[in-house]
Every structure is written in C-alpha cells, then in structure tokens.
Amino acid sequence: MIIQVLFWFLSVMALFGAMMVITSKNPVYSVLWLILTFFAISGHYILLNAQFLAVVNIIVYAGAIMVLFLFVIML
C-alpha cells in the first residue's frame, strides 16, 4: 500500500515538475524544476530497487549536468 502511494506521489511530482519546466518563462526556474523532476525519477528508481541508477541520476544529471546548464544560462 505504501509503495503505491509513493509511486503515485512521485509520478505527480515528476509530471508537475516537467510541466513547470515547459511553462516557466525564466530559464533558471526551468532548470530548478528539471532538478525536481530528476529527483522524482530517482525516487522511481529506488522503488524499482535500482539504487545505483538513482544515485547516478542524482550525481550526474542533477549535479553535474544541471550545474553546466546553469553556467550556460548565466553566461
């Protein structure tokens, strides 16, 4: 039961974050919403018992790639 609730919560969070990425007018806010989406997807990986993919998703995408995006946007 708790896994189903977590799944639906993470799904709603991922979809809401993805919609906010598209509809945000400020590119910095879009990057921050994309980070939220990556964290929700990492939560799905944890529910699938794929902890390595969740950690790699957080470290590589939410950490390195998003910092690169922010540098490009700020320039």
N, C-alpha and C positions, 0 to 999 in steps of 0.2 A: 504494500500500500504506500509506504513512504517513498519507494523508488518511483512509483508512478507520479506522485505529487512533485518530486524533484524533477522528473523528466518534463512534465508539463510546465513547471515554473521556468526551467532553463530554456525550453522551447519558446515560451512567450518572451522571455528576456532577450533571446537571440533574434527573434523576429522584430521586436520593438527596436533593438539596437540597430539592426540592418535598415529598418525603415527610417530611423533618425539619421543614419549615415547619408541616405539618399536625399532627405528633405532638408538637412541643415544647410543654411546659407554660408555659415562661417566654416572654412575648411579645417580649422583647428578643432572645432567641435565635432566635425565629421570623423576626424582621426580618433578622438576620445570615445565616440560612440562605437567605432570599429574595435577599439580595445575591449570595450564591454562585450561586444559580440564574440570576440576571440575567447574571453573568459567563459562565456556561456557554452561555447563549443568545447572548451576544455572540460567543463563540467559534464558534458555528454560523454566525452572520452572516459572520464572517471567512472561514470555509470556503466560503461561497457567493459570495465576492468582493463583499460588500456592506459595505465598510469604514465607510461613512458611517452606516449603520444600527447597526453595532456601537458606534461612538463615541457616537452619540446615545443608545443604550440605556445605556451606562455613565454618561454625563454626566447625562442627565435622570432616568432611573429609579434607577440605583444611587446616584447622587449626591444629587440634589435630593429626589426623592420619598421615598427611604428616610430621609433626614435629617428630613423632615417627619413621617414615621411615628414615628421615634424621639422627636421632641419631643412628639407627641401621647401616646405611651405613657408617657413620663416624667411628663407632667402628670397 
